[in-house]
């Protein structure tokens, strides 16, 4: 029988210096108790496992009553399990990366709704003629700050939505600014990751565009709100023109001028048309633009704007980026 004082002193020493190596701990245990350490008992018994975990999480204040080799075994057991857990996580991570890379096959006009695809950004056709160059610039700068891998991961997270039209033409359903920013960025990889939301390749062009407009999937107006022919849409987002009022409307939303409503298609353009006759500024001057945003934000709460989507009589919370 080992003496309590020795066990107490050495148990306290072990829990005080937890970085002590396992060999030293076992030696102390054998010297203190005068019997073979606990680790010499048969391996993988329920008693050893259960008692080892009890020792591992037992309050240090009671550690003096236990053989220190029990704690050493618990630590060895836990380390062994953590090694296997680490290997499992590593293998799972590799599998996930490989799976992510194979989940986006090259675009095919015969793809069905819900299928993922990979396509060069330049090949996507816009469904609107205008975008906001200020937003494009901000996104381009954000893309340039990311590594190629992180940007690819971000693009996969957002998944650009696309509709396949007559002749197998891939049309952007949303994400015009992000695709244009990718093209304008200094990133070497200009591929877009996305998902097919509809395949209407078998429809006649007239029926296709009628359905696109009815469902809010196309915005066929110019900056003067005149209807444009779908045939006059640019064949790539690199051909989209700047609409400063679209930027203004987006900035007003961020400033709390109105609420973003994802159920309303082209909400920014609706508000842009409201601001066109009311707000003027020098778009080459950032300070002047900031002043225009303040003025437009006040106008957004006027009764005249009550019929617009997201209208609020009082200022809303500011959206920070």
N, C-alpha and C positions, 0 to 999 in steps of 0.2 A: 504493500500500500504506500503510495507516495505521500509525502508530507504536505499538508495544506499550504504552509508558508512558501514552500518552493514553487508549488503550482501557482499560487497567487502571484508571486513575484514575477515568474516567467510568463504567465498569461498576461499580466499587465504590461510587461516589456514587449510582448509580441504585438498587442493591440496599440501600443504607443508608437512602435516603429513598424508600421504595416508593410513597408517596403523590404523587410528582411527576407532573404531568399528562403525558398522552401527547404533546402537542405539544412540550413541552420535551424529552422523551426523544428524539423524532425529530430535533429540531434538534441535540441533542448528538451523536447518531449521525452525522448528515451532516457536522457540523463535524469530528468525530474522524476519520472515514474518508475524507472528501473525495469521496464518491460518493452517489448517490441512496439514500435509506433503503430497507430491505427492503420496506416497505409499498407501494412503487411497483411491485413485481413483480405479474404477473397474479394476480387474486384466485381463491380456491377451488381452488388446485392441491394435489395430494396432498403435494407437498414442503412447501409452506407450512404446511399443517395439521399434518403429522407433526412438523416441526421446531418449530412453535409450541408444541405440547404438550410437546415435549422441553425447550424453553427454560423453560416454565412451571414444571416440576417439577424442573429441574436444580438441584443444590446451589449455593447462592450463592457458595461458595468458588471455583467454576470459572466464574463469570459473566463474569470479566474477559476471557475469550477470545472472547466472542460479541458480535456487534453488538447494541447495546441496542435497536435498532428491532425485532429479532426478539421480544424480550420484550414490547415495546409491542404488537406485533401479536397475540401470544398473549393478552394481557390483553383487547384489543379483541374478539378472537374469542370468548373465554370469556364476556365480558359480554353479547355478542349472544346466545349460546346460553342464558345464564341468564335473559335477558328472555323468550325464547320458552318456556323451561321454567316460568317464573313464570306466564305467561299460560295455559299448559296446565293447571297446578295450579289456578289460579283458576277456569277454565271447568269443570274436573272437580269442584271443590268446589260450584259453583253447581248443576251437574247432580245431584250427590249429594243436596243439600238438597231440590231440587225432586222428585227421585225418592222420597226418604224421605217427603215429605208426601203423595205420591200412592199410596204402598204401603199405606196404611191407609184403605180405603173404609169408609163407615158400615156398621154391623152390619146383616146381612140374615139372617133365619132359614133361608134356603136355602143359606147358605155351607157349603162342604165342609171336610173335615178338612185342616188345613195352611194355610188362608187367614187372612190378617191382617184385623184389623177395628179400628174406632174406635167407642167407645160411651160414653155418659155413665156415670160411676161409679155413680150412683144407680139405674141400670137393671139392674145386675148382681145376680143372686140368690145369696145365700150357700148353701153346702152344709153349714154348721155353725151352731149357734145362739150359740156363745160365742167370744170373742176376749179377748186380754189388753190391758187399757186402758193399762198402763204402756208396752208396746211401741208401741201406737198413738200415745201421747203423744210418745215419742222419735222416731218416724218423722215425725210431724206437724211437730215442731220442725225436723227435718232438711229437710223439704220447704219449709218457710217460709224457710229460709236460701238456697235456690236461686232463681236467676232462672227465669222461665217457660220459656225456651228450654232451659236445662240440665235442668230437671225433665222436660220433654217428651222430651229425648234419653235421660235415665235410664229413663223408663218404656218407651221403645221398646227399649232394650237388654235390659230384663228380660222384656218381653212377657208380660202377664197371660194365663194359660191359662184357657180357657173351654170348657164342654160345652153344646151346644144340646139342650135337653130337649123333652119333649112340648109341643106348642103353640108351638114356636119360642122357648121361654123360655131366655135366656142364664144359665147357672149357672157360678159361679166354681169352678174346679177347684183353685185355690190363690191366694195373694195377698190373703187377706181383710184382713190388717192394713194392707197398703199401700193398698188401695182405701179403707178407712175413714180412713186418715191423709190421703189426698187430699181426701176429703169434709170432714174437720175442718180442713184447712189454709186459709190465706188466699189460696191460689193462685186466680186467676180462671178458669183452664182446668181443668174437672173431668172432662175426657175421659180414658178409659183406652185404652191401646194394647195389643192382645193378639193371640192366635192361637187358632184353633179346633182343639181336639185330638180332638173327636168330635162328630158330628151324629146324635143319637138322637131326633130330633123325631118320627119315625114310630112310636116305641115307645109301648105303653100305659103309663100312669103307674106302675102296680104293677111292671111288668117293668123299667121305667127305674130306679126306686129300688132294686130288688133288685140290679140290675147295678151300680149306683153303690156300694152297700155292699160287694158282693163284691169289687169292684176297688179298694176303699179310696178312692173319690172322694167319699164323704160321711161325716160324723161325726154320727150321729143319737142323741146322748146329751146329757143335761143335766148340771149340776154335781154331781148325786148319782148319776151314771152310770145314770140311768133312760132307757130308750128313748123317743124322742119321735117323733111322727108327722111325716112330711115336710110335711104340710099346715100344721103349726104353725111351720115355719121362717119367719123374717122374710123379707119380700120384697126387702129391701135390707140391705147390711152396716151401714147406719146404725141398724138395729133389733137388731143383735147385742148381747148382754149381756156384762158383764165376768166373766171367770173369773180371779181373782187367782192361782190355782194354776197356770194355764197360763203366766203371767208367771214364777212361781217356777221352774217346770220349765225354761223357756228360760234364765233367769239361772243356774241350776245347770249347764246345759250349757256356757254361756259361761265359767263358773268352772272348768271341767274336771271336773265331776262325772260326766259320761258323754259318749260320743261321738255326734256327730250322724250319723244314718244316713238318707240321702235315699231309700233304698229302703223305709223304713218310713213309712207314712202316719200322720199325726197322732201322731207320736212324743211331742211335748210333752204331749199330753193323757193318754197312757199313763203317763208319769212323774208328771203332775199327780195322777192318781188314787192313785198310790203315796204321795205326800206328804200328801194330804188329812187322813188321820187322825193323822199324825205331827207336823205342824208347824202352829203357830198364831202369828199376829202381827196387829198393828194396821196395816192396809194404808194408812192415811192418814199413817203415820209412816215416813219414808224410812229412818231409822236402824234402826227395828224390822224393816223389810223386809230391810235388809242383814244383820242378825243372823239372820233366818230363812233367807236364802240360804246363809250359812255352815253353819248346822245341817243344812239339807237336803243340802248338798254332801257332808257327812260321811256322812249316811244313804244317799247314792247308792252308796257303796262297801261298804255292808253286804251280807253274804251273802243277806239277804232280798230284795235287788234284783237278784240274779244272773240272773234270768230275763227281765229287762226289756231292750229293745233298746238297744244301745250301752253296756251295763254294763261297768265297769272296776273291778278290785279296787284299783287305785292311781289317784291323781289324774292327770288328763291336762293337756295344755297349755292355758293360759288363752286364750280367744278375745277379742282386743281389737277394739273397734269404732272 
